[in-house]
Amino acid sequence: MSQTQARCNRIARSAGEHCHDYPQLMLGWRGAMDYEFSRGSQRLALGQAAILPVGETHHYMGRGDDSEVLVIDLDRDDPCLTSLEQSCELALRESLFAEPRALTLPPTLMPMVDYTTGQLRGRHTPQQAALINHQLALLFVSQFSQLLGEEGPGARRRERLPAAALDAFIDERLDLPPDNQALAEAMNLGQSQLHLLCQRQFGVTPQQYVLQRRLQWARYWLCQTTRPVGEIALDLGFADVSTFSRAFRRRTGRSPSEERRQGSTARMS
């Protein structure tokens, strides 16, 4: 496994044992699969999920010809995961992936499972598929980290923005960045309260936060892929390459081409 990715894994009636050197999320989708890990035995079906830390041995057995699981593999060195940890103020390896657990998904996540499996089965070029799989995986990690955060004290939640949910909302709309009204509605806040919490928590306005998030994706795509700069600009909602380049340089002090060269040099060193 070379990167964070979402994938569909057809189990059918097969059985076996796995142990990975990376964390993994498993979500039921079609049919059912029984699995056994250090916390006992569970059945994975639609609406159920499992978190498997590094080195967690698990046995599995498909319960029907149509048994298929949605799997999220996580690269612990993924810079986008590091950014997620910083934004939601959670050390995911020490919290979300610290121990194996079985979860029941909230109803709000069920449409995401359908959407993700549909995207994974769509017709894409290999490069497009890799990017889509990566984005979908990060979206699920964002949602699961939000669920974890909601286990904390209620008073803190009322005083802070749910950063993981905010990032996920922006990530779903990179090509058409949300305005303050859309952000406020998504967070169940008034626009003035959104602005106040964003300034207090992140030190920037809501729209500056949106731009930061878009440029985080820009840096990742520039350094980790060979996507054309013009394609990246359009996918991030910029009118043209020059507008994107100006925004990128103001934020990072480098042009997109300089960022790509530096990223390539870092990978080769």
Steps between C-alpha positions, in 0.01 A plus 500: 500500500669819381247770589182579685217360290142379495418174323231237467605151609281213381504231769221271373533174698876511543673482836845580631719695737661844462747717684606840358786738574260792449165598659179407324131580511249241381138585422222261414343554162348196331419173665678422825840391624585350838832603649687430819760722663645550847175659623288200401284403205278731298293500181569772245192600301354821365501758779787337688871586502824380656824680587815290476827644636846411372583135563146397597454142383146429384326197358218541249234292327254612233139402558367506143589525133431875501709582809711810435674739739601864462858527622696814590877439508705770673854607425632630833746728315229665291546881539125550466443276802754706691309813404176336614655418836603862543164641397291275726760504781507122526801271478316241292750221556465548875121544497295387201741214416628428849286189548270277298132580523167428335269792422145558388490777240267795555229542233678808364791285378290246313460708181878548500552124482270478196668798335850363563433153366338655192806716439736208546310302239491786251707517185816702561853516372755346737616847603146623559416185695802545730402860577134418557585203722732718706245780547225256596725332755588832663133593513421187699791558737370853555156369586631229732727747680195725545309209655792445735507868592130491580575254780667788689341758731197673358608840624814491288303413188280802545801729525687369198442431134503131402814534288477153346144560383592846371791356299282221363234750391761712319667194343172393342474839328856581396398593146225733627623632837219568750423855613445599863128433485553143380771442763280638779202287397716189481634564852154594636622847592421859416750673276619734776557208737684310226726800442566541874585132559716480189700806603535377857587140414708536183600867494347556154165590346278221364594580141870508585454158656332373182790633292753335731326168461492531121870584488581203724353281228691699239831432676419131532405461134801700382746298707343154486354483148576609144164667447524810277494830686202617294299194600584551866397866477159415354438215745566741786252758375741758355394680183833444328864406556618856559245557780600172659872579467460842663305355794749217539802732496341739753438208734823300459754744354553268203336447164321168432784391269758577771296303753489203263875510441569520872263211567667290231843574645383404848365166374825420322727590794 
